């Protein structure tokens, strides 16, 4: 993860400098050459790195020869593939024309071989249990190519981007290669000299299953930018590749987390279900904020390159960012398949994913341009994620069933384990799960859905005449707390109803749809809104805060209704003042709206293009809440509502900027909510099959 972050930050700087020092055509041609180089190098690097990570730790005295043979085989295969690519250069489009000279072609082949070795080097360091050198090597490479990019700007104006990238590979492979072969491999060979090296047949079986799926994966990742380079101009390819580079960082975060899951669960297969839940929870915590930032600030991120990049690449970046969310589910399922050794299913899954992304991109290029690639990634990943949810549920159910059989407790505790309780109050305290102390009471209420004061009513306090501490029977205290809770809920519901009715009554005299839609600033809108309506909105927000913080019972209906009423009011104010939402743009949206409008009998697509995005943004809050409820274990009850409130307010403030992403965001949130609910449900049965560590407690007979 650290290596991914270092590469992402310095890689963004690389393309920022490239956009400043090189023409758009040069950026397009350089990015096309880099994409082809990475594709050809990945033929061996991606397919062999899994075997390297698995077998290098077990190679013992044969570690050096195994690594040398891997490097040699990779170099030969990649060199042949590079020569074939150059011989068919005319078939790949104008973006690759600068590679047609003998010198440029030779440099391209050498660069492909070097990039494959650099990728395999990361796997070797991981296999040698020295992965701390991986971010160091990537940082040296990233800084080196950034410096060379400026140096070559005047010397090699056309291929300076590619040359700086290729030459910088040496800065990492040479010193780390010396470290690997002169220090690390001899150390492991000496320490594990008695370890039997893996047999060629064993490694061949593993490669046969894992490499096919890896080929599909690398084809999907690397062929998509090549397809863009072949189909569109060099400038358009540059717009896409910069957005693809920034958005693709999150894709590699998901891949790396799945690798972590594989290593964790391979060490202890019994922890597979817990590992999946933990990885999913961490990826949502890490990835969702990054996705939100990119979706909201995509134009400003690309504006750092130039206005043209912001104009043509914003939608692509947003679609790729949202598409990273379903990719998390897909990669986690791939990790599960690797742990279970089901490489056949893995190859089929990755093949379907590759065919879906590339096939849909080829179709969507016609109506949507370079944005079709972003739509292809988002739609395909969402579809594959739905399939993977079913597979994850099946895999985790099998894991839960196995654990339940292995950890089944005895039918009953021995007689000596049955405690004797002297009084009914002692029995009540014991079966409540705490000993009556304040600390125990605080520890017991966490999973009950109520607050500490409510639980404390069950501690067995009894009022006795003449006792200095006036203690009360719990049934009386419970009844009084219940009456207080009902009165508070009734008051808040009543206040909610009055405020809602007052708000809508105050807007009756406004123009609504009678006048022409006009632009208004925030201050003008505030001045034109009736004071009664503003006060009503404030009361709705007060009811929302009170329902979250004042009540003991965790009831979602009252705060949900208050927040929903406030959001509807905020969205209604500009409409009531004559400012309708702007229709969402984009060829794909317009054509889809035309089809739906004809089916619904509308006069045209404009009503759907205006009103569907805000409705979808509001609808997306429901699955977002389900996600917070499932994976927000570290958030308090008010904290979860606070996150939902901030997202809802941000969606209202930036409603026009987010209109084009309303549909994919809503779909992805719904898919994630379903997947998390499924895995959490299966996880519950998994945990129920494990012994708790304490014998069951019985009361006196």
N, C-alpha and C positions, 0 to 999 in steps of 0.2 A: 504494500500500500504506500509506503514511503517512496519507493522507486517510481510508482505511478504518479504521485504528487509532484516529485521533482521533475520528471519528464514533462508533465502537463504544464507547469509554470514556465519552465525554460523553453518548452516547445511553443507556447503562446508568444513568448518574447521573440523567438526565431521568426515566426510568420509576421509579427508586427514590424520587425526590422526589414524583412523581405518586401513587405508592402510599401515601405518608405523608400527603399533604395533601388527597387526594380520595377519595371513596367508590369501592367496587368498581364500582358501576353507572356512575359518572362516568368511571372509567378505561376501562370497556368501550365507552361511547358515544364518548369522545374518540378512542380507538384505532380505532374503526370509521370515524369521519369522516376520520381521517388516512389510513387504508388506502384509502378511496374517493378521496380527493384525489390520492394518489400514483398510483392506477390511472388516473384520468382524465388526469392530467398526463403520464403515461408514454405515452399514445397518440401524442403527437408527440415527446416528449423522447427516449424510447428508440429510436424508429424513425428519428429524424433525426440523432442524435448521431454515428452511424457516418459519415454523409456529411459532417458538420461536421468531424470529425477528419481525414477524408481530403482534403477539398477546400479548407478554409481555408488550409492551407500553400501551396497552388498558386494562390490567388485573385489575388495581386498587387494591382494598383490597384483591383480590384473587391472587395476583402475587406470593406470597410465595407458596401457594398450587399448582399453575400451574407449577412452576419450580420443586417442589418436585415430582409431578406426572410424569413430563417429565423425570427427572433423574431416577426414579424408573422403569418406563416402558422401558427406554433405557437399563438399567442394566440387567433386566431380559431377554430381547430379545437377547442382545449381549452375555450373559453368555450361553444361550441355543445354539446359533450359534457356539460359541467357543467349546463347548462340542461335538457337531456334527462334527466339523472339526477334532478334535482329534480322534474321533472314526473311521474316514475314512482317517487317516493319511497316510496309505500305498498307497492310490491312488494318492497322491500329489507329489511323487518323493523323491529322496534321499536327497534333500536340507533340507527337514523338519524332517529328522531322529532324530536330537538331541531333538526334542520336545516330543519324545515317552516315556520318563520316567514320573512317576507320579508327581514328584516335578516340573519338567519343564513344564508339561501340566497344572498344577494348576496355576503356575506363568503366563503362557500364557493367560489363561482365565481372570485372574485378570487384566492383562495388557490391554486386549481388552476392558474390562468394563471401566477402567480408561481413556483410550484414547478416548472413546466415550464421557465421561463426560468432558474431556478437550476441545473437539471440541464444545460440546453444551454450555460450559461455555463462549466461545467467543460470541456465539449468544445471550446468556443471557445478557452479558455486553453491547452488541450493542443495545439490546432491552431496556435496562435500561438507555440508552443514556450515558453510561460510557465507550465508546469504547477506550478511552485513556489507559485503563488498559490492553487491548489485547496485544499490543506489549510488555508491561512490563512482562506479564505472559509468553509470548513466549520467551522472552529473558532469563528469569530465567530458563525455561525448557531447552533451547538450551545450556546455559552455564553449567547447572548442568549435562546434559548428556555427555558433552565434558569432564568434570572433571572425572566423573565416568568411562568413557571409558578408561582412563589411569589407574585408580585404579584397574579395573577389568581385565586388560590385563593379569596379572600374576595369578589372582585368578580363573577366569573363562575364559580360553583361547578359548573355542569353542563358547559359547553363551554370552561372555562378551559384545558384541555389542548390542545384544537384551536386556540383563539385564540392562545395563546402560541407554538405551532408556526408558525402562519401569519404572525403579525406579525414574528417573528424573521427571516423570509426577507428582509425589507427590509434588515436590517442587513448582509447579504452582497451582494445583487444591486445595490443603489444605489452603494456605493463601488467595487465591482469593475466595474460597468457603466461608471462614469465612467472608470476606468483603461483599460478595453478600448477605448472609442470615442474617448477624447481622447489617449491615449498609445500604446497597443500597436498598434492598427490603423493609425493614420497612419505609425508607424515602419515597419511591414511594407510598407505600400503604397508608401512612398518607396524602400525598399530593393529591392523586387521590381517596380518600375514597368514593366520590360520583359517581365515574365512574362505569357504568354498565359493569361487566366482559363479555367477549365473551361467547357465548353459545357453548356447546359441539357439537351440530349439525353443527354450522358454522365452527368450527375448523375442524370437520371431512370432510366436503366438500372440504375445502382447501387442507387438507392432501391427500385426494384421488386423486386430480388432480396433485399436485406438487410432491408428493413423488414418483410416478411412474417414472417420468422423472429423478428425482434425483437418483433413483436406477440404471437406465441405465447409467447415468453419472459416478457414483462411480464404477460401474462394468467396464466401459471402462478404467478409470484411474488406478484402482487397480488390475484388472485381467490381464492386459498386462504383468506386471512384474511377476505375478504368472505363466502365460503361459511360460514365458522364463525360470523360475526356474524349471518348470516341464519338459520342452523339452531339456534343455541343462545342462551342468555340473555346479557344484557350482562355479568354477572359471569363466566360461563364464557368469554366472548369475551376479557375482560380477562386471565384466566389464560393463555389460548392466545397472545394477542398479545405479552405480555411474553416468554414463552418463544420465540416466533417471532422477536422482535426480537434477543434475545441469540444464538440459534442461527443466525439469518440472516446474521450478520456473517461467518462462515466461508464462506458461499455467495458473498459479494461478494469475499472474498479469492481464491477460485478464478476468478471472472469477471475480476478485475483481472490476475491472473497470465496468463490466456489473452490478454488485451489486450496485455500485454507481449510475449508470444510472437508475436502478430500483427505488432506493430511491428518486432520483431527480425528475424523471418523475411522480412517484406516488404522490408526493407532489403537482405538478402542471402538469397535463396531457397535457395541452396546449403547454408545452415546450418539448414534446417528440422529435420532429424533430431536434430542436436545440441541445437537449441533445445527440442524436445519432451522429450528426456531431461533436460536441465537444469531445465526448468520443473517436470517431474514430481518430480525429486529435491528441488528447493527447496520445493515445496508439501508433500511428505511431511515434510520436516524442520520446516517451519513449522506445519503443520496437525495432524499426529498428536499432538504434545504438548498442543495446545489442546483437541483432541477428548477426550483422556484426562482432562484436568483437568475439563472440563465433565461428562463421563460420571460420574466419581467424585464430584465435589463439586456436582453439580446441585442437590440439596436445599439445600445451604448457600448457593449463589448466589441461589436464589429465596427463601430464608428472609429475605434482606435486604429483600424487599418485604413479606412477611407470611407467617404460617404457612399461610394458605389458598393462596397462590401456590405454596409449596413442596409442599403436599399434592396440588394438582390439576395443576401444570405440570411436575413433575419428569420424568415419563416422556416428555412431549412434547419437552422440551429435550434429553434424552438421545437420542431418536430423530433429531431434527434434527441434532444434533452428529455422530452416526455417519453420517447421510446425506450430510454434506458430503464425506466421503472418496470415494465413487464420483462425486460431482459434479465432482471434480478431473479425472477421466478424460474426462467428457463435455465440460467446458469446453475442455480441451486439443484435443480433436478438432474442436470448433467453431472454435477458432483456426486449426487446420490448414486447414479448409475455407475460411475467409476468405482465408488466404494463397494458396490455390490458385484462388480465384475461383469455387468451386462453390457458389454461393448457393442453387441449387435443392435440392441435397442438404441444405444447412444448414436451409432452411425445413422440409423434410420431417422432419428429425431433431428440430427444436425443436417442431414440431407434434405429433409422436408423444410427446415428453416432456411437453408440456402436457396432452394428452388422457389420458395414463397417470396423471399425478399427480392431476388434478382428478377424473377418472372413478373411480379407486380410492378417493379421499377420500370421494366421495359414497356409495360402497358401504360403506366401513369406518366411517363415522359411526354407523351403526346399532348394530353390536356393540361398538365401542370408544369412542364418544363423541368428545371433542376429541382424544384420543390417536390416533384414526383418521387425522387429518391427518399426524401424525408418521410413522405406519406407511406412509401413501401415499407420502410423500417418500422414505423409505428404500427401500422395495421398488421403486418406479418408477425411482429413480436407479440402483439396482443393476442392474436389467434393461437400462436404456438404456446403462449403462457397459459391459456385456458386448458389446452391439452395437458400441459405439464402439471397443472393443479391436480388433475385426476390422477396422474402418475405419482405425484408426491403423496397424495392421500393414500393410495394403494400401498406404496412403499413404507410409509410411516405406520400404516395399520398393521402391516406384517411385522414391523419392528416392535410395535406395542404388544402384539399377540405373543411374540417370542418372549418378551420381557415378562409378560403376565404369567406365562407358564413357568419361567425360570424362578420368578420371585413370588410364587403363590404362597401366602402365609398359611400356617396350620389352621385347622378348623376352629380351634378355640384355645384360649390360654390355659395353662395349668391352674389348678385350684389355688395354689399358693400365690398366684399372681393377682387374685381378686382382692382388691383392697376392701376393708371394712370401714364404713363411714358411720360415725357415731350419731349424727343428726341429719335431718333432711337438708339443713342449710349447708353442712359440709359436703353432702352429696351434690347439691346445686353448684357449689363453688368448683368442685372437682370436675364435674361434667361440663362446666362452662369453659374449661380450658385454662384457668388461671387460679392463683391462690388468694385472690382478694386484694393484692397489693396494687398500687397505682401503676407501677411498671408493667405488671402482668396484664392489667386491664388494657393498657395502651397496646401491648403486643397482641392481644386477642381480637381486637376489632378490625384489623387490617383487611380481612377478606369477607367481612360480614355485610358490607354495603351500608353501614351506619357509622356514626361518629362515636367517639369515646364516651361521651356523656350518656348516650343511649345504652351502650354495653354495660356501663358501670351500674345501671339500674338492676342488673341481674346478679349482683354480688352477694345478695342474701342479707340485706340490712333489715333489721326488725326493731320496731319501736317498743320499748319496755317502760312501764311506769317507774319513775324514780331514777332512771338511768341518766347520767349526765350527758351522754351522747344520744340525742333523740334520733333513733333509727326507725326507718319506715319499711313496711312490708313491700317487697318488690312489685307485687301486682298493683298496689296503689300507685307507686311511682311510675310504673309503665302506663297506667291509665291516664295519669296526669300529663305525662310526656306526649302520649298519643293525642290528647285533646289540644295541647299546645301546638303540635305539629299540624293538626287539621285546621286550627284557626289561622295559623300563619299561611298555610297553603291556600286556604280560602280567600284570605285578604289579598295575596299576591295575584291569584287568578282573577279576582274581581277588579283589582287595579289594572291588570292587563287588558281585560275586556273594555273598561272605561276608556283607557288611553287609546286603544285601537279604534274604538268608535269615534272618539273625539278627533283623532287625526284625519280619518276619512271624511268626516263631516266638514272639517275645515278646508278640505281641498275641493269641495263641490263648486265653488264659484270661480275656479281657475279655468283657463282656456282648454286644457287637455288637447284633443285632436282637432279642435275647431280652427286653430291658427296655423300658420306656416311654421315648420321647424326652424328654430333659430339658435345660434350659438350663444352661450352665456358663460361668463366666468363664475368661479365659485362664489365670489363676493356678491355678484348680481343675483345669483340663485338664492343666496341666503337672505338678501334684502327683499326679494319678491315672495318668499314663502311666508304664509301667515304665521304670526307669533304663536297662535294656539297649536298649530301643527308642529312647530319646533318644540314646544313644551311637551307635547304628547310623545314625540320621539325620545326626548330626554327621559320621560317617565318609563317608557318601554325599556330603555337601557338600564334604568335603576331597578326595574323588576327583574331583568335578566341577572344583574349582579346579585341582588338579594336572594333570588332563587338558588344561586350557586353557593353563596357564602353563609346564609342564615339558617338554612334547613339542615336537619340532621340526616334525613333520608336522601339517598342518591337517586332522585327521580329525574329522568331525562326529559319528561314531557313538558314540565313547566319552563325550565330554561330554554329548551328547544323552541317552544311556542313563542316565548318572549323574543329570543334572538331572531327567529323567522319573521315575526311581525315587524320588528325594527328594520330588518333588511328589506322587506317588501315596501315599507314606508320610504326608506332612502332611495330605492330604485324608482318609486312612483313620483317623487318630487320633481325631478327634471321633466318627466313626461307630462305631469300636470301643468308645468309652466310652458309647455309647447316645444320641448326639446326631445324629440324622439331619438332612439339609438341609431347610429349610422349603420347602413347595411354592411355586413362583413364582405370583404373582397376575396378574390381568388377564383380562378376558372373552375376548379373542382367543386367548390361550394356552390357557385352559381348554377352549374349544370345539375348538381344533385337537388338543389332547391327547386329548379324548374320541373324536374320529374315529380317531386313530392307535391308541388303546387298543383300540377295537372291532376294528380290522383285525388287531392283534397278538394278540388273545385275552386281554387283561388284564382284571382285575376292574373297574378304573376308571382314570381319568387320573392319579391321585395319584403312582404310581411314575414316570411320565414327567415330571411337574411337579417332582418332587424331584431326580431324578438326571440328567436331560438337561442342565440348565444347567452343573453342574460339569464334565461330560464335554465340553461344547462349549467351555468356557473353556480346558480343557487342550488340546483340538484346535486352538484358534486360535493356539497358540504355533508350530505348524508353518508356516503361511503368514507369521507375523510374522518367523520366522527367514529365510525366503526373501526377504522384503522387506529385512531388514537386510543380507543377503548381496548383494543387487542394488544398493541405493541407499546403503548405509553405507560408501561408499568412503573417507570421512575417518576412520572408526572402525578401530581396530586389531582384530586377531583377538580378544584378550581383551575389548576394548571392546564388541564385538558381543554376546559371551556375557554381558557384564555388563548390558547393556540388557535382554536376554532374561530374565536372572535377576531383575532388578528388576520387570519387568512380571509375571513368573510369581508372585513373592512378593506383589505387590500384588493380583493376582487371587485368591490364596488368602486374604489378610487380609480383603479386601472381597468375598468370594464371594457373600454374601447380598445385598449392595447391588447387585452387578453381575448377579445371576441373570436379571433381566428383559431384559437386553441381551446375554446370551450368544449367542443365535442371530444377531441382526443383526450383532454385532461379528465373529463367526466368518465369516459370509457375506461381509461387506465386506472383511475381511483376505484371504480366499481370492481374491476378485475382483481386488483390488489386486495380489496376488502374481502372478496370471496375466497381468494387463496389463503389469506391470513386466517380467516374464520375456519377454513377446512383444516389447515395444519394445526391450529390451536385446538380444535375439537379432537383431532386424533391424538395430539400431545397430551390432552387430559386423560384419555384412556391409557396412554403410555405411562403416565405418572401413577395412575391408579394401580398399575400392575406391580409397582415397586414397593418393597417394604418401607414403612415410614421410620423404622428404627425404634418405635415404642409399641409395646403390646397393647392390644385393645383393652379398654377399661370397662368393667362391669360394675353396676351398682349392687347393693345388698339385695338378696332375694327376700 
